[in-house]
Amino acid sequence: MPAHGLRGLRTAALACWAAGAFSLAWAQAAAPDSGAAAVDAGKRDATQWLQRLQQTARVSSYVGTFVVSSNSGAMSSARIWHVREGGVPMERVDTLSGAPRSTFRRNGMVTVFLPQARIVRTERHETSAALPSLFAAGARSSTADFYAVRQIGAGRVAGFEADIVQLDARDALRFGYRIWSEKRTGLVIQTQTLDQGGRVLEQAAFSELQLGAPVRASALRRSMGNTLGYRVEKSGNVRTTAEAEGWELKSPVPGFSPQGCYRRAGVLAMYSAPLVQWVFSDGLAAVSLFMEPFDAERHAGEGTVAMGATHTLAHRITSADGDWWVTAVGEVPPQTLHAFVENLQRRK
């Protein structure tokens, strides 16, 4: 896959995350004491914290500007409107940097407006969560085995008082996280992704936020449905299984559980061939494996690309039924992607 293809996958992933990552609420977990018994208590705290993390924020509406920045110097920003209507969250996210794009999310439906191309892309997701791995019970149950949770204090973000909790990775297969939660509502208002040395790889934070802002769901619905003058494209997203598509892992990657497999068409405008996407998660970090038939004209330059905390690994696999191009993408260290690709094989 060429470099611009890698950037496209990364942009698509960021867009999905940005559309609702800050809508997740969490409650503060107690820091564990020393000793074996306290370690078990700490694990229970981590599990309870992650269970609370999946709950929708107690804020009925808000408007804010958030910024995503990486240690490479890359930066992007967007404006977000969030409201709940009958218990269903609805959001609009407009990019403020790069190409203009408006993304609407409601009840599992994602609609993306691309004004320059006059194209609207729609796709239904099985979950409306921005971070679907957090909603997978199988992954969540073992997450405390791979992350240690500790309270590290309090701070202020965008003028709001916040509690700060850190999740430290217990091995080298995942990154750590530092999370700021608004004290009164529990709204996540800043996150940092940390490497093994505690250095910040990527940060996402509100630079300006209005809680309880007068956001009208009816106005967002009208904007979401106003496709006059646009060409509407429906992206294919068919649920399947890795077995049905002819793929398997020889050995699991510790902590990561499969979350779903999809046959996707039209993921990016530059690609006409469908992709098979196999998704894994450890309850916090997610990894996607994209498999497609090898095309010498499009697929070149095997290796790893880093963009902030996200790494992408492209690799060619030769099997009895031909050659395949695999792209592994995730907010994980490169060795984790190598572990996935080295264990991936065609079923006989």
Residue pairs with C-beta under 8 A, 6 or more apart in sequence:
1 9
1 298
1 299
1 301
1 314
1 325
1 327
2 298
2 300
2 301
3 301
3 305
4 270
5 268
5 270
5 271
5 298
6 305
6 312
6 314
6 327
7 307
8 268
8 270
9 267
9 268
9 290
9 312
9 327
9 329
10 307
10 310
10 312
10 329
12 267
12 268
13 288
13 310
13 329
14 68
14 76
15 93
15 101
15 103
15 112
16 110
16 130
17 130
17 131
18 66
18 68
18 78
18 80
18 93
18 103
18 130
18 204
19 80
19 91
19 93
19 103
19 105
19 110
19 130
20 82
20 89
20 91
20 105
20 128
20 129
20 130
21 130
21 131
21 188
21 191
21 204
22 57
22 64
22 66
22 80
22 187
22 188
22 189
22 204
22 206
23 56
23 57
23 82
23 89
23 91
23 130
23 187
24 53
24 54
24 55
24 56
24 57
24 130
24 131
24 134
24 188
25 52
25 53
25 55
25 56
25 57
25 58
25 181
25 185
25 186
25 187
25 188
26 49
26 52
26 53
26 165
26 179
26 181
26 186
26 188
27 49
27 52
27 181
27 186
28 49
28 151
28 163
28 165
28 181
29 45
29 46
29 48
29 49
29 149
29 151
29 165
30 45
30 151
31 42
31 149
31 150
31 151
32 38
32 39
32 41
32 42
32 45
32 148
32 149
32 150
33 41
42 144
42 148
42 149
43 144
43 145
44 144
45 149
46 143
46 144
46 147
46 148
46 149
46 167
47 140
47 141
47 143
47 144
49 149
49 165
50 134
50 140
50 143
50 144
50 283
50 284
51 140
53 134
54 129
54 134
54 135
54 140
56 84
56 89
57 185
57 186
57 187
57 188
58 185
58 186
58 187
59 82
59 185
59 187
59 211
59 212
60 83
60 84
60 212
61 82
61 83
61 84
61 212
61 213
61 214
61 215
62 80
62 82
62 187
62 209
62 210
62 211
62 212
62 213
62 215
63 79
63 80
63 81
63 82
63 209
63 210
63 213
63 215
64 79
64 80
64 158
64 206
64 207
64 208
64 209
64 210
65 77
65 78
65 79
65 80
65 96
65 206
65 207
65 208
65 209
66 77
66 78
66 80
66 204
66 205
66 206
66 207
67 75
67 76
67 77
67 204
67 205
67 207
68 75
68 76
68 77
68 202
68 203
68 204
68 308
69 75
69 76
69 202
69 203
69 204
69 308
70 201
70 202
70 203
70 307
70 308
70 309
71 199
71 200
71 201
71 202
71 308
72 306
72 307
72 308
74 307
74 308
75 97
76 95
76 96
76 97
76 98
77 95
77 96
77 97
77 207
78 93
78 94
78 95
78 96
78 97
79 93
79 94
79 96
80 91
80 92
80 93
80 94
81 91
81 92
81 93
81 213
81 215
81 220
82 89
82 90
82 91
82 215
83 89
83 90
83 91
83 215
83 216
83 217
83 220
84 90
84 217
85 217
88 106
88 107
89 105
89 106
89 128
90 104
90 105
90 106
90 107
90 217
90 220
90 221
91 103
91 104
91 105
91 106
91 220
92 102
92 103
92 104
92 220
92 223
92 224
93 102
93 103
93 105
94 100
94 101
94 102
94 103
95 101
95 102
99 114
99 116
100 114
100 115
100 116
101 112
101 113
101 114
101 115
102 112
102 113
102 115
102 223
103 110
103 111
103 112
103 113
104 110
104 111
104 112
104 113
104 220
104 223
104 224
105 111
105 128
106 128
106 220
106 221
106 224
107 128
108 124
108 125
108 126
108 127
108 128
109 122
109 123
109 124
109 125
110 122
110 123
110 124
110 125
111 120
111 121
111 122
111 224
112 120
112 121
112 122
113 119
113 120
113 230
114 120
114 121
118 229
118 230
118 231
119 230
119 231
119 232
119 233
120 227
120 230
120 231
120 232
120 233
121 232
121 233
121 234
121 235
121 266
122 232
122 233
122 234
122 235
123 234
123 235
123 237
124 237
125 132
125 237
126 239
126 260
127 135
129 135
131 286
132 259
132 260
132 279
132 281
132 286
133 139
133 259
133 279
133 281
133 282
133 283
133 284
133 285
133 286
134 140
134 283
134 284
136 257
136 259
136 281
136 283
138 257
139 256
139 257
139 259
139 281
139 282
139 283
140 283
142 255
142 257
142 282
142 283
143 255
143 282
143 283
143 284
145 170
145 255
146 169
146 170
146 171
146 173
146 174
146 254
146 255
146 282
146 283
147 167
147 168
147 169
147 170
147 174
147 176
147 177
147 283
147 284
148 167
148 168
148 170
149 165
149 166
149 167
150 165
150 166
150 168
151 163
151 164
151 165
151 166
152 164
152 165
152 166
152 178
153 164
154 161
154 162
154 163
154 164
154 183
155 161
155 162
155 164
155 180
156 162
157 180
157 182
157 189
157 190
157 205
157 206
158 189
158 205
158 206
158 207
158 208
158 209
159 209
160 182
160 183
160 189
160 209
160 211
161 182
161 183
161 184
162 180
162 181
162 182
162 183
162 189
162 190
163 180
163 181
163 183
164 178
164 179
164 180
164 181
165 178
165 179
165 181
166 176
166 177
166 178
166 179
166 194
167 176
167 177
167 178
167 179
167 284
168 176
168 194
169 175
169 176
169 196
171 254
171 255
172 196
172 333
172 335
173 253
173 254
173 255
173 332
173 333
173 335
173 336
173 339
174 255
174 282
174 284
174 285
174 332
174 333
174 336
175 193
175 194
175 195
175 196
175 201
175 285
175 309
175 331
175 332
175 333
176 193
176 194
176 195
176 196
176 198
177 191
177 192
177 193
177 194
177 284
178 191
178 192
178 194
178 200
179 188
179 190
179 191
179 192
180 188
180 189
180 190
180 191
180 205
181 187
181 188
181 189
182 188
182 189
182 211
185 211
187 211
189 205
189 206
189 209
190 203
190 204
190 205
190 206
191 203
191 204
191 205
192 200
192 202
192 203
193 200
193 201
193 202
193 203
193 308
193 309
193 331
194 200
194 201
195 201
195 333
196 333
201 308
201 309
202 308
202 309
202 310
202 331
233 266
235 264
235 265
235 266
235 267
236 263
236 264
236 265
236 266
236 274
237 262
237 263
237 264
238 262
238 263
238 264
239 260
239 261
239 262
240 261
240 262
240 263
240 276
241 261
242 248
242 258
242 261
242 276
242 278
243 347
245 261
245 263
245 276
245 291
246 321
246 346
246 347
247 276
247 278
247 289
247 291
247 344
247 345
247 346
247 347
248 344
248 345
248 346
248 347
249 340
249 343
249 344
249 345
250 343
250 344
250 345
251 343
252 343
253 280
253 287
253 336
253 339
253 340
253 343
255 282
256 280
256 281
256 282
256 287
256 336
256 340
257 280
257 281
257 282
258 278
258 279
258 280
259 279
259 280
259 281
259 286
260 278
260 279
261 276
261 277
261 278
261 279
262 276
262 277
262 279
263 274
263 275
263 276
263 277
264 274
264 275
264 276
264 277
265 274
265 275
267 275
267 277
271 292
271 298
273 292
273 293
273 295
274 292
275 290
275 291
275 292
276 290
276 291
276 292
277 288
277 289
277 290
278 288
278 289
278 291
279 286
279 287
279 288
279 289
280 286
280 287
280 288
280 289
280 340
281 287
285 330
285 331
285 332
286 330
286 331
287 328
287 329
287 330
287 332
287 336
287 337
287 340
288 328
288 329
288 330
289 326
289 327
289 328
289 340
289 341
289 344
290 326
290 327
290 328
290 329
291 324
291 325
291 326
291 344
292 324
292 325
293 322
293 323
293 324
293 325
294 316
294 322
294 323
294 324
294 325
295 325
299 314
299 316
299 325
301 314
302 314
302 315
302 316
303 313
303 314
304 311
304 312
304 313
304 314
304 334
304 337
305 311
305 312
305 314
306 312
306 334
309 331
310 329
310 330
310 331
311 329
311 330
311 331
311 332
311 333
311 334
311 337
312 327
312 328
312 329
312 337
313 327
313 328
313 329
313 334
313 337
313 338
313 341
314 325
314 326
314 327
315 325
315 326
315 327
315 328
315 341
316 323
316 324
316 325
316 326
317 323
317 324
317 325
317 326
317 344
317 345
317 346
318 324
319 345
319 346
320 346
320 348
321 346
324 346
326 341
326 344
328 337
328 340
328 341
329 337
330 336
330 337
